[in-house]
Every structure is written in structure tokens, then in C-alpha cells.
Amino acid sequence: PVFETEISDLAALKELFSIGGSGYLTENITADEALQVDSNVALNLSDCVIDLGGFNITVDTGVSFEVYDSGDTVHYFTPDGSGLWLLDEDEGTETVTGGVICNGSDVNGGAVYCYGGSFTLNGGNIVGCLAIQGGAIFSYVGSVTINGGSILGCLGPDYGGAVFMYGGSLAMNGGT
């Protein structure tokens, strides 16, 4: 897709999630609350980092959220004692290339809680997210498609360190 809207701060990201459309990040963003995708969104991480600040992104019923990345910047992480990867650009020992969604946490879906909606990971990375169920992604009767990108250093102590599905569908066509 053509990514039309420049996203340089949290307010612009929230607006895109509210009104829908396509956008690309130009700056790293840190969330200060849980984020809600209310309209269809295609987002290019463009090498940038979305630090969820201990929150997650909810994709509601009937809505699609697609994540892409067009970058090759290397980001550094340090695994903690439990295996959760923490963003550490200065002294990190583990690397990922491209844009990153990280530091998410919730009971369901550390990074993404797909509540009857549709989530597609086409590129980029979900790293260092924690949830009781679905360390990176939890889907409740939603649709999850992974075409590219990676899920690394996420934890789901009860169910699904990477992805947990409660009904719905999962298509794994690529990615790691």
C-alpha cells in the first residue's frame, strides 16, 4: 500500500488509529496508555520503535490493523532473567533489524489484543512483550495473519509466548 500520513508523535498515531487510513512513522513513539484501533489501518514502522510503555493495542470487531516495515536499522535488546527482551540501544546483546513494537503488557496480548478484528504482520518486529495469554498477540474470535517480520523475546506464562488464539483463524505464511 501507499503510506500517506506522516506519524511523528503519539497524538498522530492515536488519530490514525481513530480515523483509519495508512501512515508511516518518522519518529520513535512511547505510549502512555492502551491504544485502540477503531478503523482500518495500515502502518509502516519505517525503522522506528513503538514502545507500548507496558500497555497494548486493541483491534476491535470488524477492524483490520496491518503492520509493515521498510527499514534496515538494527535495534538492540537485553534479555532479562525470565527471557523477556528489553530495549537497550546502548548495551543490548540481541539484535533485530527494522521497525519494532515493544514493551507491551496486558492480561491478553502483550502487544496486540485482536478482539474479533483482523491483525496482519507483514514486516517489522514484536519484541519484549508480556501477557498471561499471548505474549505478543492474543486473538479472541479474530483473524491473525503473519506474512513476515518476527516475534522475539515475548512471554506468555500461561498460554502462548508468541500467539494465543481463542477461536478465529491463524495463517502463518512467513516470518519468524
C-alpha positions as CSV (number, residue, x, y, z in Angstrom):
1,P,0.0,0.0,0.0
2,V,0.9,3.6,-0.3
3,F,1.5,5.1,3.2
4,E,0.1,8.6,3.1
5,T,0.1,10.0,6.6
6,E,3.3,11.0,8.4
7,I,3.2,9.9,12.0
8,S,5.7,11.7,14.2
9,D,4.2,11.5,17.7
10,L,1.7,9.7,19.9
11,A,-1.2,12.1,19.1
12,A,-0.8,11.5,15.4
13,L,-0.7,7.7,15.9
14,K,-3.9,7.8,18.0
15,E,-5.6,9.9,15.4
16,L,-4.6,7.4,12.6
17,F,-6.0,4.5,14.8
18,S,-9.2,6.5,15.3
19,I,-10.0,7.7,11.7
20,G,-8.2,4.9,9.8
21,G,-6.1,5.0,6.7
22,S,-2.4,4.4,6.1
23,G,0.6,6.0,7.7
24,Y,4.3,5.7,8.3
25,L,6.4,6.5,11.4
26,T,9.1,9.2,11.2
27,E,10.0,9.2,15.0
28,N,10.1,6.7,17.8
29,I,6.9,6.8,19.9
30,T,6.2,5.8,23.5
31,A,2.6,5.1,24.6
32,D,1.2,6.5,27.9
33,E,-2.0,4.4,27.8
34,A,-3.5,1.4,26.0
35,L,-4.1,2.1,22.3
36,Q,-7.3,1.3,20.4
37,V,-7.6,0.7,16.6
38,D,-11.2,1.8,15.7
39,S,-10.8,2.0,11.9
40,N,-8.9,0.0,9.3
41,V,-5.2,1.0,9.5
42,A,-2.1,0.1,7.5
43,L,1.1,1.2,9.4
44,N,4.7,1.2,8.2
45,L,7.1,1.2,11.2
46,S,9.8,2.7,8.9
47,D,12.6,1.5,11.2
48,C,11.1,3.3,14.2
49,V,10.2,1.9,17.6
50,I,6.7,2.0,19.2
51,D,7.4,1.5,22.9
52,L,4.0,0.5,24.3
53,G,5.0,1.6,27.8
54,G,3.5,-1.5,29.4
55,F,0.2,-1.2,27.5
56,N,-1.1,-2.9,24.4
57,I,-3.0,-2.2,21.2
58,T,-6.6,-3.5,20.9
59,V,-8.0,-4.2,17.4
60,D,-11.8,-4.2,17.7
61,T,-14.5,-6.2,15.9
62,G,-14.7,-5.6,12.2
63,V,-11.5,-3.6,12.1
64,S,-8.2,-4.5,10.4
65,F,-4.7,-3.5,11.5
66,E,-1.8,-4.2,9.2
67,V,1.8,-3.7,10.2
68,Y,4.6,-3.2,7.6
69,D,8.3,-2.1,7.8
70,S,10.6,-0.7,5.2
71,G,13.8,-0.4,7.2
72,D,17.1,-1.9,8.0
73,T,18.1,-0.2,11.2
74,V,19.5,-2.5,13.9
75,H,17.9,-2.2,17.3
76,Y,19.4,-3.7,20.5
77,F,17.8,-5.7,23.3
78,T,18.9,-7.3,26.5
79,P,17.2,-10.5,27.8
80,D,16.2,-10.3,31.4
81,G,16.3,-13.4,33.7
82,S,13.0,-14.7,32.5
83,G,13.8,-14.4,28.8
84,L,11.9,-11.2,28.2
85,W,13.8,-8.9,25.8
86,L,14.1,-5.3,27.0
87,L,15.0,-2.5,24.6
88,D,18.6,-1.4,25.3
89,E,20.1,0.5,22.4
90,D,23.3,1.2,24.3
91,E,24.4,-2.1,25.7
92,G,22.0,-4.7,24.2
93,T,23.3,-8.1,23.2
94,E,20.4,-9.3,21.0
95,T,19.6,-7.5,17.7
96,V,16.6,-7.1,15.5
97,T,16.5,-5.3,12.1
98,G,13.8,-2.9,11.1
99,G,10.9,-1.3,13.0
100,V,9.8,-2.6,16.4
101,I,6.7,-2.7,18.6
102,C,8.0,-3.5,22.1
103,N,7.4,-3.3,25.8
104,G,3.7,-4.2,25.7
105,S,1.9,-5.9,28.5
106,D,-1.6,-6.9,29.4
107,V,-3.5,-10.0,30.6
108,N,-4.4,-10.9,27.0
109,G,-2.0,-9.9,24.2
110,G,1.2,-8.2,25.3
111,A,1.4,-6.2,22.0
112,V,-1.9,-6.8,20.2
113,Y,-5.3,-7.9,21.5
114,C,-7.4,-8.8,18.5
115,Y,-11.0,-8.7,19.7
116,G,-12.9,-10.0,16.7
117,G,-10.9,-7.9,14.3
118,S,-8.1,-8.7,12.0
119,F,-4.3,-8.3,12.6
120,T,-1.7,-8.8,9.9
121,L,2.1,-8.7,10.5
122,N,3.7,-8.2,7.1
123,G,7.0,-6.9,8.4
124,G,8.7,-5.4,11.4
125,N,9.2,-6.9,14.8
126,I,7.2,-7.5,18.0
127,V,9.8,-7.8,20.8
128,G,9.8,-8.0,24.6
129,C,6.0,-8.1,25.3
130,L,4.4,-9.9,28.1
131,A,0.8,-11.3,28.7
132,I,-0.7,-14.1,30.7
133,Q,-2.1,-15.4,27.4
134,G,-0.4,-14.5,24.1
135,G,2.9,-12.8,24.9
136,A,2.8,-10.9,21.6
137,I,-0.7,-11.5,20.2
138,F,-4.0,-12.7,21.7
139,S,-6.9,-13.2,19.4
140,Y,-10.5,-13.7,20.6
141,V,-12.5,-14.9,17.6
142,G,-10.4,-12.7,15.4
143,S,-8.1,-13.3,12.4
144,V,-4.3,-13.2,12.7
145,T,-2.0,-13.5,9.6
146,I,1.7,-13.4,9.8
147,N,3.3,-12.9,6.4
148,G,6.7,-11.5,7.5
149,G,8.5,-9.9,10.4
150,S,9.4,-11.6,13.7
151,I,8.2,-12.1,17.2
152,L,11.1,-12.3,19.6
153,G,11.7,-12.3,23.4
154,C,8.0,-12.3,24.3
155,L,6.5,-14.3,27.2
156,G,3.0,-15.8,27.8
157,P,3.4,-17.7,31.1
158,D,0.0,-19.5,30.9
159,Y,-0.6,-19.8,27.1
160,G,1.3,-18.8,24.0
161,G,4.6,-17.0,24.4
162,A,4.1,-15.6,20.9
163,V,0.4,-16.1,19.8
164,F,-2.7,-17.4,21.6
165,M,-5.9,-18.0,19.6
166,Y,-9.3,-18.3,21.3
167,G,-11.4,-19.2,18.2
168,G,-10.9,-17.3,15.0
169,S,-8.1,-18.1,12.5
170,L,-4.4,-18.1,12.3
171,A,-2.4,-18.1,9.0
172,M,1.4,-18.3,9.2
173,N,2.7,-17.6,5.7
174,G,6.1,-16.3,6.7
175,G,8.0,-14.5,9.4
176,T,9.9,-15.9,12.4
